[in-house]
Amino acid sequence: MHFSDDWGLSWVESQYEPRNWSYIYELIGIRDQYLMSTNYGIHRSSNKGKSWELVYATESMGFFDLLAIDNTIYSGTRSWDEYRKRD
């Protein structure tokens, strides 16, 4: 993941764990924090993406379309096994 705070003139790489380079499905900013969903759960950064903390670990579902309304976060989820169980 890369961040720009000057409208794309320069970019800074950000590392996150677990599994750096895993797919990032959604990224939103709420006040002075960022939330990011990957295939390993929900991560939070309080320092503009310099470091990330895994705050909700799950590999059984993905979180898509993160949305913040009045300090409440909403997300659509999808089970990773949704299509694998069909005959």
VMD Tcl script that builds the backbone (N, CA, C; Angstrom):
set m [mol new atoms 261]
animate dup $m
set s [atomselect $m all]
$s set {name element resname resid chain x y z} {
  {N N MET 1 A 0.848 -1.159 0.000}
  {CA C MET 1 A 0.000 0.000 0.000}
  {C C MET 1 A 0.896 1.224 0.000}
  {N N HIS 2 A 0.444 2.260 -0.694}
  {CA C HIS 2 A 1.166 3.529 -0.744}
  {C C HIS 2 A 0.206 4.669 -0.404}
  {N N PHE 3 A 0.731 5.691 0.272}
  {CA C PHE 3 A -0.053 6.857 0.663}
  {C C PHE 3 A 0.539 8.112 0.040}
  {N N SER 4 A -0.335 9.048 -0.271}
  {CA C SER 4 A 0.096 10.371 -0.715}
  {C C SER 4 A -0.684 11.410 0.070}
  {N N ASP 5 A 0.005 12.394 0.604}
  {CA C ASP 5 A -0.689 13.488 1.295}
  {C C ASP 5 A -0.484 14.818 0.567}
  {N N ASP 6 A -0.040 14.737 -0.700}
  {CA C ASP 6 A 0.144 15.942 -1.508}
  {C C ASP 6 A -0.485 15.786 -2.898}
  {N N TRP 7 A -1.652 15.149 -2.924}
  {CA C TRP 7 A -2.438 14.960 -4.144}
  {C C TRP 7 A -1.679 14.172 -5.210}
  {N N GLY 8 A -0.868 13.199 -4.765}
  {CA C GLY 8 A -0.211 12.292 -5.696}
  {C C GLY 8 A 1.138 12.738 -6.224}
  {N N LEU 9 A 1.675 13.855 -5.744}
  {CA C LEU 9 A 3.002 14.291 -6.194}
  {C C LEU 9 A 4.099 13.368 -5.669}
  {N N SER 10 A 3.918 12.856 -4.456}
  {CA C SER 10 A 4.874 11.892 -3.899}
  {C C SER 10 A 4.096 10.820 -3.148}
  {N N TRP 11 A 4.716 9.648 -3.007}
  {CA C TRP 11 A 4.064 8.497 -2.384}
  {C C TRP 11 A 4.988 7.868 -1.361}
  {N N VAL 12 A 4.396 7.374 -0.264}
  {CA C VAL 12 A 5.133 6.717 0.809}
  {C C VAL 12 A 4.575 5.311 0.964}
  {N N GLU 13 A 5.458 4.327 1.000}
  {CA C GLU 13 A 5.023 2.934 1.172}
  {C C GLU 13 A 4.704 2.663 2.633}
  {N N SER 14 A 3.646 1.906 2.870}
  {CA C SER 14 A 3.232 1.539 4.222}
  {C C SER 14 A 3.246 0.020 4.352}
  {N N GLN 15 A 3.742 -0.481 5.454}
  {CA C GLN 15 A 3.785 -1.912 5.735}
  {C C GLN 15 A 2.667 -2.266 6.708}
  {N N TYR 16 A 2.132 -3.456 6.589}
  {CA C TYR 16 A 1.088 -3.901 7.510}
  {C C TYR 16 A 1.209 -5.404 7.727}
  {N N GLU 17 A 0.799 -5.852 8.879}
  {CA C GLU 17 A 0.862 -7.260 9.242}
  {C C GLU 17 A -0.496 -7.702 9.744}
  {N N PRO 18 A -0.907 -8.913 9.710}
  {CA C PRO 18 A -0.118 -10.007 9.170}
  {C C PRO 18 A -0.161 -9.999 7.645}
  {N N ARG 19 A 0.774 -10.660 7.076}
  {CA C ARG 19 A 0.832 -10.891 5.638}
  {C C ARG 19 A 0.887 -9.623 4.816}
  {N N ASN 20 A 1.969 -8.886 4.943}
  {CA C ASN 20 A 2.174 -7.743 4.068}
  {C C ASN 20 A 2.009 -8.207 2.625}
  {N N TRP 21 A 1.424 -7.428 1.826}
  {CA C TRP 21 A 1.131 -7.693 0.410}
  {C C TRP 21 A -0.126 -8.532 0.226}
  {N N SER 22 A -0.910 -8.767 1.274}
  {CA C SER 22 A -2.198 -9.427 1.077}
  {C C SER 22 A -3.147 -8.438 0.402}
  {N N TYR 23 A -4.229 -8.939 -0.140}
  {CA C TYR 23 A -5.192 -8.077 -0.815}
  {C C TYR 23 A -5.795 -7.075 0.156}
  {N N ILE 24 A -5.930 -5.847 -0.273}
  {CA C ILE 24 A -6.621 -4.812 0.487}
  {C C ILE 24 A -7.969 -4.610 -0.192}
  {N N TYR 25 A -9.039 -4.789 0.568}
  {CA C TYR 25 A -10.375 -4.682 -0.004}
  {C C TYR 25 A -10.990 -3.312 0.181}
  {N N GLU 26 A -10.678 -2.661 1.283}
  {CA C GLU 26 A -11.291 -1.365 1.554}
  {C C GLU 26 A -10.383 -0.576 2.489}
  {N N LEU 27 A -10.389 0.736 2.338}
  {CA C LEU 27 A -9.613 1.627 3.194}
  {C C LEU 27 A -10.425 2.897 3.388}
  {N N ILE 28 A -10.646 3.276 4.658}
  {CA C ILE 28 A -11.384 4.510 4.947}
  {C C ILE 28 A -10.674 5.287 6.045}
  {N N GLY 29 A -10.906 6.587 6.072}
  {CA C GLY 29 A -10.387 7.446 7.126}
  {C C GLY 29 A -11.522 7.940 8.004}
  {N N ILE 30 A -11.292 7.889 9.313}
  {CA C ILE 30 A -12.272 8.378 10.283}
  {C C ILE 30 A -11.506 9.245 11.274}
  {N N ARG 31 A -11.795 10.522 11.246}
  {CA C ARG 31 A -11.057 11.496 12.062}
  {C C ARG 31 A -9.564 11.326 11.827}
  {N N ASP 32 A -8.811 10.967 12.863}
  {CA C ASP 32 A -7.353 10.839 12.717}
  {C C ASP 32 A -6.911 9.377 12.598}
  {N N GLN 33 A -7.823 8.484 12.225}
  {CA C GLN 33 A -7.480 7.065 12.099}
  {C C GLN 33 A -7.907 6.537 10.734}
  {N N TYR 34 A -7.222 5.476 10.312}
  {CA C TYR 34 A -7.597 4.757 9.099}
  {C C TYR 34 A -8.001 3.345 9.472}
  {N N LEU 35 A -8.958 2.788 8.753}
  {CA C LEU 35 A -9.330 1.384 8.866}
  {C C LEU 35 A -9.138 0.736 7.498}
  {N N MET 36 A -8.613 -0.484 7.507}
  {CA C MET 36 A -8.345 -1.196 6.275}
  {C C MET 36 A -8.804 -2.633 6.448}
  {N N SER 37 A -9.457 -3.191 5.425}
  {CA C SER 37 A -9.822 -4.600 5.479}
  {C C SER 37 A -8.959 -5.373 4.484}
  {N N THR 38 A -8.460 -6.512 4.941}
  {CA C THR 38 A -7.691 -7.419 4.092}
  {C C THR 38 A -8.293 -8.808 4.256}
  {N N ASN 39 A -7.721 -9.789 3.574}
  {CA C ASN 39 A -8.238 -11.147 3.735}
  {C C ASN 39 A -7.828 -11.761 5.079}
  {N N TYR 40 A -7.208 -10.991 5.958}
  {CA C TYR 40 A -6.863 -11.462 7.298}
  {C C TYR 40 A -7.610 -10.722 8.391}
  {N N GLY 41 A -8.485 -9.757 8.021}
  {CA C GLY 41 A -9.283 -9.057 9.015}
  {C C GLY 41 A -9.253 -7.547 8.847}
  {N N ILE 42 A -9.497 -6.837 9.949}
  {CA C ILE 42 A -9.559 -5.382 9.965}
  {C C ILE 42 A -8.319 -4.842 10.671}
  {N N HIS 43 A -7.669 -3.870 10.048}
  {CA C HIS 43 A -6.476 -3.232 10.597}
  {C C HIS 43 A -6.786 -1.758 10.864}
  {N N ARG 44 A -6.076 -1.182 11.847}
  {CA C ARG 44 A -6.266 0.227 12.187}
  {C C ARG 44 A -4.909 0.917 12.264}
  {N N SER 45 A -4.855 2.145 11.787}
  {CA C SER 45 A -3.658 2.968 11.910}
  {C C SER 45 A -4.034 4.291 12.559}
  {N N SER 46 A -3.258 4.687 13.553}
  {CA C SER 46 A -3.471 5.968 14.231}
  {C C SER 46 A -2.380 6.975 13.890}
  {N N ASN 47 A -1.481 6.593 12.948}
  {CA C ASN 47 A -0.368 7.478 12.611}
  {C C ASN 47 A -0.206 7.641 11.097}
  {N N LYS 48 A -1.320 7.841 10.423}
  {CA C LYS 48 A -1.344 8.090 8.977}
  {C C LYS 48 A -0.726 6.953 8.169}
  {N N GLY 49 A -0.943 5.725 8.593}
  {CA C GLY 49 A -0.494 4.567 7.831}
  {C C GLY 49 A 0.948 4.171 8.027}
  {N N LYS 50 A 1.656 4.780 8.964}
  {CA C LYS 50 A 3.056 4.399 9.212}
  {C C LYS 50 A 3.137 3.012 9.835}
  {N N SER 51 A 2.170 2.677 10.659}
  {CA C SER 51 A 2.108 1.332 11.237}
  {C C SER 51 A 0.641 0.945 11.369}
  {N N TRP 52 A 0.405 -0.368 11.395}
  {CA C TRP 52 A -0.959 -0.903 11.431}
  {C C TRP 52 A -1.079 -1.935 12.535}
  {N N GLU 53 A -2.260 -1.979 13.148}
  {CA C GLU 53 A -2.579 -2.936 14.191}
  {C C GLU 53 A -3.768 -3.773 13.708}
  {N N LEU 54 A -3.635 -5.090 13.794}
  {CA C LEU 54 A -4.747 -5.970 13.439}
  {C C LEU 54 A -5.733 -5.956 14.600}
  {N N VAL 55 A -6.898 -5.353 14.414}
  {CA C VAL 55 A -7.856 -5.186 15.511}
  {C C VAL 55 A -8.983 -6.199 15.469}
  {N N TYR 56 A -9.196 -6.843 14.330}
  {CA C TYR 56 A -10.210 -7.898 14.240}
  {C C TYR 56 A -9.686 -8.952 13.271}
  {N N ALA 57 A -9.172 -10.030 13.820}
  {CA C ALA 57 A -8.580 -11.085 12.999}
  {C C ALA 57 A -9.635 -12.109 12.606}
  {N N THR 58 A -9.775 -12.336 11.314}
  {CA C THR 58 A -10.642 -13.395 10.817}
  {C C THR 58 A -10.196 -13.752 9.403}
  {N N GLU 59 A -10.198 -15.034 9.116}
  {CA C GLU 59 A -9.925 -15.493 7.767}
  {C C GLU 59 A -11.130 -16.226 7.200}
  {N N SER 60 A -12.272 -16.132 7.902}
  {CA C SER 60 A -13.460 -16.834 7.440}
  {C C SER 60 A -14.366 -15.962 6.579}
  {N N MET 61 A -14.137 -14.622 6.585}
  {CA C MET 61 A -14.981 -13.742 5.774}
  {C C MET 61 A -14.201 -12.503 5.379}
  {N N GLY 62 A -14.681 -11.846 4.324}
  {CA C GLY 62 A -14.105 -10.585 3.886}
  {C C GLY 62 A -15.033 -9.438 4.231}
  {N N PHE 63 A -14.466 -8.290 4.525}
  {CA C PHE 63 A -15.230 -7.074 4.819}
  {C C PHE 63 A -15.104 -6.139 3.630}
  {N N PHE 64 A -16.234 -5.802 3.018}
  {CA C PHE 64 A -16.241 -4.954 1.839}
  {C C PHE 64 A -17.083 -3.715 2.101}
  {N N ASP 65 A -16.794 -2.651 1.384}
  {CA C ASP 65 A -17.578 -1.417 1.458}
  {C C ASP 65 A -17.690 -0.885 2.881}
  {N N LEU 66 A -16.550 -0.627 3.526}
  {CA C LEU 66 A -16.568 0.000 4.846}
  {C C LEU 66 A -17.168 1.395 4.724}
  {N N LEU 67 A -18.027 1.743 5.667}
  {CA C LEU 67 A -18.732 3.014 5.643}
  {C C LEU 67 A -18.853 3.540 7.068}
  {N N ALA 68 A -18.495 4.788 7.276}
  {CA C ALA 68 A -18.603 5.413 8.602}
  {C C ALA 68 A -19.737 6.434 8.585}
  {N N ILE 69 A -20.688 6.269 9.496}
  {CA C ILE 69 A -21.793 7.207 9.662}
  {C C ILE 69 A -21.950 7.495 11.149}
  {N N ASP 70 A -21.817 8.755 11.527}
  {CA C ASP 70 A -21.970 9.162 12.924}
  {C C ASP 70 A -21.131 8.304 13.872}
  {N N ASN 71 A -19.875 8.123 13.560}
  {CA C ASN 71 A -18.917 7.374 14.385}
  {C C ASN 71 A -19.244 5.893 14.527}
  {N N THR 72 A -20.090 5.364 13.650}
  {CA C THR 72 A -20.372 3.937 13.600}
  {C C THR 72 A -19.884 3.414 12.260}
  {N N ILE 73 A -19.226 2.258 12.267}
  {CA C ILE 73 A -18.678 1.687 11.039}
  {C C ILE 73 A -19.557 0.531 10.597}
  {N N TYR 74 A -19.927 0.550 9.336}
  {CA C TYR 74 A -20.738 -0.508 8.739}
  {C C TYR 74 A -19.925 -1.175 7.639}
  {N N SER 75 A -20.229 -2.453 7.389}
  {CA C SER 75 A -19.547 -3.166 6.316}
  {C C SER 75 A -20.409 -4.313 5.822}
  {N N GLY 76 A -20.328 -4.565 4.539}
  {CA C GLY 76 A -20.899 -5.791 3.996}
  {C C GLY 76 A -19.862 -6.885 4.132}
  {N N THR 77 A -20.277 -8.086 4.446}
  {CA C THR 77 A -19.336 -9.197 4.591}
  {C C THR 77 A -19.694 -10.309 3.614}
  {N N ARG 78 A -18.704 -11.120 3.340}
  {CA C ARG 78 A -18.916 -12.285 2.488}
  {C C ARG 78 A -18.052 -13.430 3.016}
  {N N SER 79 A -18.663 -14.574 3.191}
  {CA C SER 79 A -17.936 -15.759 3.631}
  {C C SER 79 A -17.014 -16.206 2.510}
  {N N TRP 80 A -15.773 -16.544 2.848}
  {CA C TRP 80 A -14.828 -17.021 1.829}
  {C C TRP 80 A -15.271 -18.361 1.262}
  {N N ASP 81 A -16.052 -19.135 2.002}
  {CA C ASP 81 A -16.499 -20.455 1.536}
  {C C ASP 81 A -17.815 -20.390 0.783}
  {N N GLU 82 A -18.329 -19.213 0.541}
  {CA C GLU 82 A -19.641 -19.075 -0.097}
  {C C GLU 82 A -19.741 -19.835 -1.412}
  {N N TYR 83 A -18.717 -19.755 -2.247}
  {CA C TYR 83 A -18.788 -20.401 -3.552}
  {C C TYR 83 A -18.183 -21.787 -3.566}
  {N N ARG 84 A -17.341 -22.086 -2.604}
  {CA C ARG 84 A -16.697 -23.399 -2.549}
  {C C ARG 84 A -17.655 -24.517 -2.149}
  {N N LYS 85 A -18.715 -24.187 -1.425}
  {CA C LYS 85 A -19.645 -25.208 -0.916}
  {C C LYS 85 A -20.690 -25.617 -1.937}
  {N N ARG 86 A -20.756 -24.930 -3.052}
  {CA C ARG 86 A -21.773 -25.269 -4.056}
  {C C ARG 86 A -21.321 -26.446 -4.895}
  {N N ASP 87 A -22.271 -27.303 -5.284}
  {CA C ASP 87 A -21.955 -28.454 -6.138}
  {C C ASP 87 A -21.945 -28.045 -7.597}
}
mol reanalyze $m
mol bondsrecalc $m
mol representation Tube
mol addrep $m
